[in-house]
Amino acid sequence: FGINMLTSSVANGTPLLNQQTASLLNITNSLQIPITKVELGNEFYLVSEPLYNEKYPSGSYYGKEAAKWMTTLRTILPSVKYGIPMVDTKYSNYSNKRLSWNTQSVIEYVKSSSIPDAFIFHVYATVGLSDYNNIENFILTSSYAEYSNVSQSISKIYTFSPSMSNAECWVTEYNLDDNANVGEGISGTWAH
């Protein structure tokens, strides 16, 4: 279940669920659909989204807000596990916001003592059309590379903050990403 932390608000330090989110929680409850895991927001570390930058200009801003949300939501849904979006370490040319996201947000959780149950990663293997010449090899190689990137990111978080070493890792999105550097975009093709 994804919580809308972008257009919902916080009043007097307490998150207010927007009407849509509150309605969804009520509907799932009435239909007896258990909510067992909650993702607090989405890829707010992206700099290409103006509203993300406005509300969450850094991992610190997000970490402070997410800690408040976790504290409040745990009183409403105490048996649910809460996960926070993190960044893998795939590229060194990411924006400063993205590169510092994990460290900055983790510092805020530790300060607030509101420790997340899971770190969330969105995994996209970079691929171009030429990779389909030997698809079996590509699938094995790219899957291992993506696993390695996420594994390295988690190790850095655990090393930086041992108090979070019991957190799980969730991959809530995965797909292919275009290898635009060589003009081999596959988005929208049958290969994708």
Secondary structure as UniProt FT lines:
FT   STRAND          2..3
FT   TURN            5..7
FT   STRAND          9..11
FT   TURN            12..13
FT   STRAND          14..16
FT   HELIX           19..30
FT   TURN            31..32
FT   STRAND          37..40
FT   TURN            44..45
FT   HELIX           50..55
FT   HELIX           59..76
FT   TURN            78..79
FT   STRAND          81..85
FT   TURN            92..93
FT   HELIX           96..112
FT   STRAND          118..127
FT   HELIX           129..134
FT   HELIX           135..160
FT   HELIX           162..164
FT   TURN            165..166
FT   STRAND          168..178
FT   HELIX           180..182
FT   TURN            187..188
FT   TURN            190..191
//
